[in-house]
Amino acid sequence: MKKNTILCIIATLIMWGCGTKQDPVVTEQEVTVSDDDDQTIYGLACDGCNDTLVIFLPIPYDGGDPDTLHILNAVKKRQIMGKIHIGDKLAIMKNERDSTVADLVIVTEQLMGQWRHLVYPTLHQRADMEGNTERQKIAQLPDSIKALLEIPKEYGIDIKHDNLMYVPGSYAKNVTSDEESPVEYPIAQFFNEWKIFNGRLVMLRCEADSLGEMQTLVSDTADVMLLEADSLVLRFKDDVRSYYRKVEEPKE
């Protein structure tokens, strides 16, 4: 992914740009910048956002006033992903014909977190069951194996700040006990970065080559269909996946 050093607007600048008359304070840090072909615009939510307007400071910040876009149609079409709070990072897709209108708003701040979904196992392929339907195969199984098919595993993604991502369990390899088991779970794909590209969530596995340049080895793209405090729904090419937010219990 292309990376450049840009100015990151911190909380005091948010309040200044949204109307509070103070000298802005900025810090410089390394952040991920969108690709040249990305039509998404990015910003920080300002006071005054409601069900008809989104008001935001564009990122990178150019010293100007907040921008305003109409979102009533997006609200009606349920294209506001997340609940907007002052200072939240936003990813916005403008209407192609009317630049004063936003068709999609994703509150990327609310994407951050540990998202999980349950995955159930399938039967290992067995030669003596070839030609049978899945239901017929299961009907022939002893109850102990049928019970194994009802045990889910927790899969998911950890979406982190600075466009970092972690997939728990993606490094796990099948061990002898798994290979001998009559059931098997899918292997989780490994991703370590994410970005919004043209209003879609892109997950990537990136590694440095021999020259130290970051190269994308694998990527997957999904539409954000729902984003709430504890729910995330992503539509992939061949699958719609519903996640719940995992909240870590406080350590005693």
N, C-alpha and C positions, 0 to 999 in steps of 0.2 A: 504494500500500500504506500501511496505517496505521502510523505511527511514533510512538513515545513514548520518552522518556528513562527508562531503568530502571537499577537497579544491576546491574553485571556482576561476577560472583564470579570472582576470579582464583585462581591456584594455591594461595596460602596459605589462602584460605577453603575450598577444596576439602579440603585436608588437615585443617583444623580441624573442618569439618562431618562428616568421615568418622571422626573419633575422636581426632585429635591435638589436645591441649589448648593452643591458642595463641589470642591475640586475633586476630580476623579483620581482614583488610585488604581494603577494597573500593575500586574506582574507579568513576567514573560515565562512561558513554559512550553514544553513540547506537546503538541496535540495533533491528532490525525485530521488531515484536511481532505475534503471530498475530491473525487476524481473530476477531471475537466468536463466529462459528459453528464455529470450529475446535475439535474434540474432542481433538486431540492434546495430550499433556502433554510437557513438556520438562524435561530435567535433565542433571546432570553425573554420570558414572559414578563410583561409590565402590569402595573395596576390598571384596572379598567377592562380587562378581559371579561367577556360574558357570553351569553348564548348567541349573540349576533356579531360580535367583534373579537378579534384577537389582536392584541397590541404587544409589540415586541421590539427589542433592540437587535438589529441584525448582527450576526457574527460572521466574519470578523468585524469589529466595531470601527466605524469610520468617523466617529465624533458627532454624527447627526442626531436628529430627533428620532423617537420610536416610530416604527411603521405600523400602519393599521390595515387589516384585511377583514372583509366581510365573511362570515362563516355560517350564516343561517342555513343555507342549503346543505352544507357539510354536516351540520347538527341534525337536520331532518333525515339525512341519509346515513347517519351514524358513522361518520367519517372523522370524528374527533376521538382519537385514541388516547385515553387517559383523562384525568381531571387536572386542569391548568391551575397552577399556583404561581404567585409572583416569584420570579427568579428561576423558574423551571426552564430547562433546555428544551427547545421545540424543533421539530423537523416539519417543514411545511411545503406542500405542493400547491402552487398557484393554478388557477384556472387558465387554460391555454388561450382563451378568447378575451377574458376580462382580468387584467392584472390586479384589480382591486379585490378579487375574490379568491379565497383559499378553498380548494377542493378536499384537502386532507391535512390534518394536523396530528402529529404523533408527539406525545409528551415523552421524549426520550429519557428524561429524568426518572420516569416511572417504569421504564424498561429495566432499570438496574435491579438486580436481585437474583435470587436462586429460584428458578422455575422448574417444576417437576411434573411428570405424568407417569402413570403406571403402565407397564408393559407385561403382557402375559406370554408364557412360553408356548412353543409349538412342539409337535412330536418330531423326534429324529426319524429320518426316512428308513423304513424297514422293507426288505425285499418281500417278506411274507405277507405284507399288507398292500402291495402294489395293486392298483385296479380298484381299490375300495375308495369310497368317498371319505371325507374327513369325519363325518358323523359315524359311518360304519367302523372306521378305524378306532375311534374313541369308544364305541360300544363294545368292542372286543377286548378292551384293556381291563386289567384288574383295578379294583378300587384304589389301590395305593398309587398307581400311576395317574389315574383320573384326578386324584387329589393334588398331584404335582402340577397339573395344568391349571389349577385354580390359585396358584401362588404367584403373585405379581412381583416384579422388581421395579424399583423407583429409578427412572431415567430422567434426564433433564439437561438444562443449560444454566450456567451462571453468567449473567451479563454484567460486566463490570465497567467502571469508569475508564477513560482513556482508550476506549474501543477495544478493551481486552475481553476475552471470553474463555471460559473453562467448561469442559464437558466431563462431569464426574463419571468415573468408571470407564472412560474411553481408552485408558491404557491397559485395562484388564484383559488378559488373554485366557483362553480356555485352558483349564488344567485337566489332569487325568480324570478327576472325579466328575467334571462337567461332560467330558467326552464319553464317559461311561453311562451318563444319565440318559433316560429315555426321552427327556425333553431338552430343548435348547432355547436360549434367549438370543435375540439379535445383538450383534456387536455395535456399540455406539460409535458413530463417526466422531473423529476428533477435530475440534475447531479451537483456535486461539485468538481470533480477532473477529470483530463485527463492524458493520457500518450501515448507514441508511443510504440507499442509492435509488434515486427517482421514486422516493416514497416507499421503498420496499426494504425489508431487513435482509442483509446479506451476511452470512456467516462464512468465515474463511479459515483455512489452515495455511499459515505463512511461515516460511523458514528462510534463513539467510543462505545464499549460495556461496561458492568459493571466493567470490569477490566481496562478500559482505552485503550484497544487495538483497533486499527482502523479495521473495518470490511467492506467489500464491500457488499452492499445490492442489488444493481442493476448495470448492465453494458450494454453497447451497443458498437458495433465495426463497423467501417466504413473504406473503402479504400479511400484515397485521390486521386481523379481523376484529379483535376485541382486546382492549387493555383496560383493566380495572385494578383496584387496589390489590386484589388477591387472585385475579384471573387473567390469563393471556391465551388467546387463540391465534394460531398461525396456520395459514394455508400454504402448503408446499405444492409442488407440481402434482404429486399423486396422493396427497394425504392432507387432512385437516386435523391438527393436533391441539388439544386443549391442555393447558398447564395450570397448576395451582402454585401460588407463591409459598415457598418453604420458609418458615420463620424459625431461626435457631433459638432453642431454649436457653435462657440465661444460665451460665455456669454458677454453681454454688460455691 
